[in-house]
Amino acid sequence: MNIKLRILSVIPLLLILSLVCFTFINPSEQLLSVARASHVAADFNDVEQVESGFFIRYGAWVRDCFNLDFGYSKINPDVTVVSIIGNSFPATGSLIIISFLIVIGVSVPVGITCAKYKNGWFDRIIKRITFVLTIMPVYWIGLIIIWYFHVSLVENYFIFPALAIALAYVPRWIKNIRNLFVDAFGQDYVLYARARGLSNSKVMDHIIKNTAPLFVNDIFRGIPQLALCMVIIENIFAVPGLGTLCTKALLNMDFPIIQTFVLWIGVLCIFANLAFDIIKYAITPQHV
């Protein structure tokens, strides 16, 4: 993989994303289309904006985006979109960190243990548990946690919502980690390392180095699913985060917030995939 070309490929992706957000979600652009169709331009503060070219308006919008000027909320005209999203981000960020720590802390040791004792009693039990959790929708997991632990929607902003997200992720990660290590245990380099009399810790170091790119792949490829889980769980537990904010914006047709949210999520996914490719390139044994 040519890492320089991969970095340059971000530019057309960002261009397409910005064009989609500006054309289909930008409320001003929709109003301009209505104005042209009805030959009405008097409702706009700047009449020349109606007659200006598409790319002039697009360029002005991109300039505003670089200046973090995403306009004002439709529901709260005195509050900027950036301040509204900024107030909601800490809750979502804390939820992501806590759920990620739970997922890593559970899935890595359990997955490795299942691989080490393949088809043993522990592996069979974990297979059944992960199967049940896999077929359960994330909103169902959240509702069961609320019912079982009698969770108050006013308190416990982070622990129980993070647990619900983790339970939705853990089965997939346990399965993937187990399969990675089962495959690695049968590789020639592992057999050769054991034949040389290396300790289990040294053998495990070799396995981790070779499986790290695939593990990183699983982390970054799961970002879209994480965003979807976040929206659902935040609404179920009434967490004042980005997911709840996005839902309220959709219900209230608050286009500036919707546009900014879609743009930021798209940018996050683009750069997350870029970061994945760079990290994978850096930690791949051939390049280390």
MARLOLUM-728441 format. One record per residue (C-alpha): residue number from 1; x negated, y negated, z negated. Coordinates in Angstrom, 1 decimal, always signed. Each point is the difference from the previous one (the first is absolute). Layout:
<fivos>
{fivo NUM,{X,Y,Z}};
...
</fivos>
This chain:
<fivos>
{fivo 1,{+0.0,+0.0,+0.0}};
{fivo 2,{-1.3,-3.4,+1.0}};
{fivo 3,{+0.6,-2.0,-3.2}};
{fivo 4,{-0.4,-3.4,+1.7}};
{fivo 5,{+2.7,+0.8,+2.6}};
{fivo 6,{+2.2,+1.2,-2.9}};
{fivo 7,{-0.4,-3.3,-1.8}};
{fivo 8,{+0.8,-1.9,+3.3}};
{fivo 9,{+3.1,+2.1,+0.5}};
{fivo 10,{+1.6,-1.8,-3.0}};
{fivo 11,{+0.3,-3.2,+2.1}};
{fivo 12,{+2.6,+1.3,+2.5}};
{fivo 13,{+1.9,+1.8,-2.8}};
{fivo 14,{+0.3,-3.3,-2.0}};
{fivo 15,{+1.0,-1.8,+3.1}};
{fivo 16,{+2.8,+2.5,+0.7}};
{fivo 17,{+1.2,-0.1,-3.6}};
{fivo 18,{+0.1,-3.8,-0.1}};
{fivo 19,{+1.9,-0.2,+3.3}};
{fivo 20,{+2.6,+2.5,-1.3}};
{fivo 21,{+0.4,-1.9,-3.3}};
{fivo 22,{+0.2,-3.4,+1.7}};
{fivo 23,{+2.4,+1.1,+2.8}};
{fivo 24,{+2.4,+2.3,-1.7}};
{fivo 25,{-0.1,-1.1,-3.7}};
{fivo 26,{-0.8,-3.7,+0.1}};
{fivo 27,{+3.3,-1.8,-0.8}};
{fivo 28,{-1.1,-3.2,+1.8}};
{fivo 29,{-0.6,+2.0,+3.2}};
{fivo 30,{+3.5,+1.5,-0.3}};
{fivo 31,{+1.5,-3.4,-0.5}};
{fivo 32,{-1.8,-1.3,+3.0}};
{fivo 33,{+1.4,+2.8,+2.1}};
{fivo 34,{+3.5,-0.8,-1.1}};
{fivo 35,{-0.6,-3.7,+0.7}};
{fivo 36,{-1.1,+0.7,+3.5}};
{fivo 37,{+3.0,+2.3,+0.7}};
{fivo 38,{+2.4,-2.7,-1.3}};
{fivo 39,{-2.0,-2.9,+1.4}};
{fivo 40,{-0.1,-1.5,-3.5}};
{fivo 41,{-3.2,-1.5,-1.4}};
{fivo 42,{+1.4,-2.7,-2.3}};
{fivo 43,{-0.1,+2.2,-3.1}};
{fivo 44,{-3.8,+0.1,+0.0}};
{fivo 45,{-2.1,-2.6,-1.7}};
{fivo 46,{-2.4,+0.0,+2.9}};
{fivo 47,{+1.9,+0.1,+3.2}};
{fivo 48,{-3.2,+0.5,+2.0}};
{fivo 49,{-0.5,+3.3,-1.8}};
{fivo 50,{+2.8,+1.5,+2.1}};
{fivo 51,{-1.7,-1.0,+3.2}};
{fivo 52,{-3.5,+0.9,-1.0}};
{fivo 53,{-1.5,+3.2,+1.4}};
{fivo 54,{+0.2,+3.3,-1.7}};
{fivo 55,{-3.8,+0.3,-0.5}};
{fivo 56,{-0.2,-3.5,-1.5}};
{fivo 57,{+2.5,+1.0,-2.7}};
{fivo 58,{-1.7,+3.3,-0.4}};
{fivo 59,{-3.4,-1.7,-0.4}};
{fivo 60,{+1.4,-2.4,-2.6}};
{fivo 61,{+1.5,+2.9,-1.9}};
{fivo 62,{-3.3,+1.9,+0.0}};
{fivo 63,{-1.8,-3.1,-1.2}};
{fivo 64,{+2.5,-0.3,-2.9}};
{fivo 65,{-0.6,+3.7,-0.8}};
{fivo 66,{-3.7,-0.6,-0.3}};
{fivo 67,{+0.7,-2.8,-2.4}};
{fivo 68,{+2.3,+2.3,-2.0}};
{fivo 69,{+3.0,-2.2,+0.9}};
{fivo 70,{+2.9,+2.4,+0.6}};
{fivo 71,{+2.7,-2.5,-0.6}};
{fivo 72,{+2.7,-0.1,-2.7}};
{fivo 73,{+2.5,+2.6,-1.2}};
{fivo 74,{+3.5,-0.3,+1.4}};
{fivo 75,{+1.6,+0.7,-3.3}};
{fivo 76,{-2.4,-2.2,-2.0}};
{fivo 77,{-0.9,-2.9,+2.4}};
{fivo 78,{-2.2,-1.7,-2.5}};
{fivo 79,{-2.3,+3.0,-0.5}};
{fivo 80,{-2.6,+1.1,+2.5}};
{fivo 81,{-0.1,+3.6,+1.2}};
{fivo 82,{-3.6,+0.4,-1.2}};
{fivo 83,{+0.9,-0.9,-3.5}};
{fivo 84,{+3.0,+2.4,-0.1}};
{fivo 85,{-2.1,+2.9,+1.3}};
{fivo 86,{-2.9,-1.0,-2.3}};
{fivo 87,{+2.3,+0.3,-3.0}};
{fivo 88,{+1.2,+3.4,+1.1}};
{fivo 89,{-3.4,+1.4,+0.9}};
{fivo 90,{-1.4,+0.7,-3.6}};
{fivo 91,{+2.8,+2.4,-0.8}};
{fivo 92,{-0.5,+1.9,+3.2}};
{fivo 93,{-3.8,+0.0,-0.3}};
{fivo 94,{+0.2,+1.3,-3.6}};
{fivo 95,{+2.4,+2.7,+1.2}};
{fivo 96,{-2.3,+1.1,+2.8}};
{fivo 97,{-3.1,+0.2,-2.2}};
{fivo 98,{+1.8,+2.0,-2.8}};
{fivo 99,{+1.6,+2.4,+2.4}};
{fivo 100,{-3.3,+0.5,+1.9}};
{fivo 101,{-1.9,+0.8,-3.2}};
{fivo 102,{+2.7,+2.5,-0.9}};
{fivo 103,{-0.2,+1.7,+3.4}};
{fivo 104,{-3.8,+0.2,+0.0}};
{fivo 105,{-0.1,+1.2,-3.6}};
{fivo 106,{+2.5,+2.8,+0.7}};
{fivo 107,{-0.5,+1.1,+3.6}};
{fivo 108,{-3.8,+0.2,+0.1}};
{fivo 109,{-0.6,+2.4,-2.9}};
{fivo 110,{+3.2,+2.0,+0.6}};
{fivo 111,{-0.8,+0.3,+3.8}};
{fivo 112,{-3.6,+1.1,-0.7}};
{fivo 113,{+1.1,+2.5,-2.6}};
{fivo 114,{+2.6,+1.5,+2.3}};
{fivo 115,{-2.7,+0.4,+2.7}};
{fivo 116,{-2.4,+1.5,-2.4}};
{fivo 117,{+2.5,+2.6,-1.2}};
{fivo 118,{+1.8,+0.5,+3.3}};
{fivo 119,{+3.2,+2.1,-0.3}};
{fivo 120,{-0.4,+0.3,-3.7}};
{fivo 121,{+2.8,-0.6,-2.5}};
{fivo 122,{-0.9,-3.7,-0.4}};
{fivo 123,{+0.0,-0.5,+3.8}};
{fivo 124,{+3.3,+1.7,+0.4}};
{fivo 125,{+1.7,-2.1,-2.7}};
{fivo 126,{-1.4,-3.2,+1.5}};
{fivo 127,{+1.2,+1.0,+3.4}};
{fivo 128,{+3.6,+0.4,-1.3}};
{fivo 129,{-0.1,-3.3,-1.8}};
{fivo 130,{-1.4,-1.9,+3.0}};
{fivo 131,{+2.6,+1.6,+2.2}};
{fivo 132,{+2.9,-1.2,-2.2}};
{fivo 133,{-1.5,-3.5,-0.2}};
{fivo 134,{-0.6,-0.2,+3.8}};
{fivo 135,{+3.6,+0.7,+0.9}};
{fivo 136,{+1.3,-2.6,-2.5}};
{fivo 137,{+0.6,-3.5,+1.4}};
{fivo 138,{-1.9,-2.7,-1.9}};
{fivo 139,{+3.2,-1.8,-1.0}};
{fivo 140,{+1.2,+3.3,-1.6}};
{fivo 141,{-3.2,+0.2,-2.0}};
{fivo 142,{+0.5,-3.5,-1.2}};
{fivo 143,{+3.6,+0.7,-1.1}};
{fivo 144,{-1.0,+3.2,-1.8}};
{fivo 145,{-2.7,-1.9,-1.9}};
{fivo 146,{+2.5,-2.7,-1.0}};
{fivo 147,{+2.5,+2.7,-1.1}};
{fivo 148,{-2.4,+2.3,-1.8}};
{fivo 149,{-2.1,-2.7,-1.9}};
{fivo 150,{+2.9,-2.4,-0.4}};
{fivo 151,{-2.0,-2.7,+1.6}};
{fivo 152,{+1.0,-3.6,-0.6}};
{fivo 153,{+0.0,-2.1,+3.2}};
{fivo 154,{-1.1,-3.0,-2.0}};
{fivo 155,{-3.0,+1.7,-1.5}};
{fivo 156,{-2.6,+2.4,+1.3}};
{fivo 157,{-0.8,-1.9,+3.1}};
{fivo 158,{-3.0,+2.1,+0.9}};
{fivo 159,{-0.4,+3.4,-1.7}};
{fivo 160,{+3.2,+1.8,+1.2}};
{fivo 161,{+0.1,-1.6,+3.5}};
{fivo 162,{-3.7,+0.9,+0.4}};
{fivo 163,{+0.8,+3.5,-1.1}};
{fivo 164,{+2.8,+0.3,+2.6}};
{fivo 165,{-2.3,-1.2,+2.7}};
{fivo 166,{-2.7,+2.4,-1.2}};
{fivo 167,{+2.3,+3.0,+0.0}};
{fivo 168,{+0.9,-0.8,+3.6}};
{fivo 169,{-3.7,-0.1,+1.0}};
{fivo 170,{-1.6,+2.7,-2.2}};
{fivo 171,{+1.4,+3.1,+1.8}};
{fivo 172,{-1.4,-1.1,+3.3}};
{fivo 173,{-3.4,-0.9,-1.4}};
{fivo 174,{-0.2,+3.2,-2.0}};
{fivo 175,{+0.7,+2.0,+3.1}};
{fivo 176,{-2.5,-1.9,+2.1}};
{fivo 177,{-2.7,+0.2,-2.6}};
{fivo 178,{+0.6,+3.7,-0.5}};
{fivo 179,{-0.2,+0.7,+3.7}};
{fivo 180,{-3.1,-2.1,+0.4}};
{fivo 181,{-1.9,+1.8,-2.8}};
{fivo 182,{+1.3,+3.5,+1.0}};
{fivo 183,{-1.4,-0.7,+3.5}};
{fivo 184,{-3.2,-1.4,-1.4}};
{fivo 185,{-0.6,+3.0,-2.3}};
{fivo 186,{-0.2,+2.2,+3.1}};
{fivo 187,{-2.4,-2.2,+2.0}};
{fivo 188,{-3.5,+1.2,+0.8}};
{fivo 189,{-1.7,-2.9,-1.8}};
{fivo 190,{+1.7,+1.0,-3.3}};
{fivo 191,{-0.9,+3.7,+0.4}};
{fivo 192,{-3.6,-1.1,+0.8}};
{fivo 193,{-0.1,-2.4,-3.0}};
{fivo 194,{+1.1,+2.8,-2.3}};
{fivo 195,{-2.4,+2.4,+1.6}};
{fivo 196,{-2.8,-2.4,-0.9}};
{fivo 197,{+1.1,+0.1,-3.6}};
{fivo 198,{+1.3,-3.5,-0.3}};
{fivo 199,{+2.1,-0.8,-3.0}};
{fivo 200,{+3.8,-0.4,+0.3}};
{fivo 201,{-0.4,-3.8,-0.5}};
{fivo 202,{-2.5,-0.2,+2.9}};
{fivo 203,{+2.3,+2.1,+2.2}};
{fivo 204,{+2.9,-2.2,-0.9}};
{fivo 205,{-2.0,-3.1,+1.0}};
{fivo 206,{-0.5,+1.4,+3.5}};
{fivo 207,{+3.7,+0.9,+0.3}};
{fivo 208,{+1.1,-3.5,-1.1}};
{fivo 209,{-2.4,-1.7,+2.5}};
{fivo 210,{+1.5,+2.1,+2.8}};
{fivo 211,{+3.6,-0.4,-1.0}};
{fivo 212,{-0.1,-3.6,-1.0}};
{fivo 213,{+0.8,-1.3,+3.6}};
{fivo 214,{+3.2,+2.1,+0.1}};
{fivo 215,{+1.0,-1.0,-3.5}};
{fivo 216,{-0.5,-3.7,+0.9}};
{fivo 217,{+2.1,+0.6,+3.1}};
{fivo 218,{+2.9,+1.3,-2.2}};
{fivo 219,{-0.2,-3.1,-2.2}};
{fivo 220,{+0.2,-2.5,+2.7}};
{fivo 221,{+2.5,+1.8,+2.2}};
{fivo 222,{+2.4,+0.0,-2.9}};
{fivo 223,{+0.2,-3.7,-0.2}};
{fivo 224,{+3.2,-0.3,+2.1}};
{fivo 225,{+1.7,+2.6,-2.2}};
{fivo 226,{-1.2,-1.8,-3.1}};
{fivo 227,{+1.6,-3.2,+1.3}};
{fivo 228,{+3.3,+1.8,+0.5}};
{fivo 229,{-0.1,+1.6,-3.4}};
{fivo 230,{-0.7,-3.3,-1.6}};
{fivo 231,{+3.0,-1.6,+1.5}};
{fivo 232,{+2.3,+2.8,-1.2}};
{fivo 233,{-1.4,+0.4,-3.5}};
{fivo 234,{-0.2,-3.7,-0.7}};
{fivo 235,{+3.7,-0.3,+0.8}};
{fivo 236,{+0.9,+3.0,-2.1}};
{fivo 237,{-1.9,-1.2,-3.0}};
{fivo 238,{+0.7,-3.7,+0.6}};
{fivo 239,{-3.7,-0.8,+0.1}};
{fivo 240,{-0.5,-3.7,+1.0}};
{fivo 241,{-2.4,+0.9,+2.7}};
{fivo 242,{-0.4,-0.3,+3.8}};
{fivo 243,{+2.4,+2.9,+0.7}};
{fivo 244,{+2.8,-1.6,-1.9}};
{fivo 245,{-0.8,-3.4,+1.6}};
{fivo 246,{+0.2,+1.5,+3.5}};
{fivo 247,{+3.3,+1.7,-0.7}};
{fivo 248,{+1.5,-3.3,-1.3}};
{fivo 249,{-1.3,-1.9,+2.9}};
{fivo 250,{+1.6,+2.5,+2.4}};
{fivo 251,{+3.3,-0.2,-1.7}};
{fivo 252,{-0.1,-3.8,-0.1}};
{fivo 253,{-1.4,-0.3,+3.6}};
{fivo 254,{-2.9,-1.9,-1.4}};
{fivo 255,{-2.0,+0.1,+3.3}};
{fivo 256,{-3.2,-1.9,-1.1}};
{fivo 257,{-0.6,+2.6,-2.8}};
{fivo 258,{+0.9,+2.9,+2.3}};
{fivo 259,{-2.4,-1.3,+2.6}};
{fivo 260,{-2.8,-0.5,-2.4}};
{fivo 261,{+0.5,+3.4,-1.6}};
{fivo 262,{+0.0,+1.8,+3.3}};
{fivo 263,{-3.1,-1.9,+1.1}};
{fivo 264,{-1.9,+0.7,-3.2}};
{fivo 265,{+0.9,+3.7,+0.0}};
{fivo 266,{-1.1,+0.3,+3.6}};
{fivo 267,{-3.3,-1.8,-0.6}};
{fivo 268,{-0.5,+2.2,-3.1}};
{fivo 269,{+0.5,+3.2,+2.1}};
{fivo 270,{-2.3,-1.2,+2.8}};
{fivo 271,{-2.9,-0.9,-2.4}};
{fivo 272,{+0.6,+3.1,-2.1}};
{fivo 273,{-0.4,+2.2,+3.0}};
{fivo 274,{-3.1,-2.0,+1.0}};
{fivo 275,{-1.4,+0.4,-3.5}};
{fivo 276,{+0.7,+3.7,+0.2}};
{fivo 277,{-2.0,+0.4,+3.3}};
{fivo 278,{-2.9,-2.0,-1.4}};
{fivo 279,{-0.1,+1.9,-3.2}};
{fivo 280,{+0.3,+3.3,+1.8}};
{fivo 281,{-2.8,-1.0,+2.4}};
{fivo 282,{-2.2,-1.0,-3.0}};
{fivo 283,{+0.6,+3.2,-2.1}};
{fivo 284,{+0.0,+2.5,+2.8}};
{fivo 285,{-3.1,+2.2,-0.6}};
{fivo 286,{-1.4,-0.6,+3.5}};
{fivo 287,{-0.1,-3.7,-0.7}};
{fivo 288,{-1.2,+0.1,-3.6}};
</fivos>
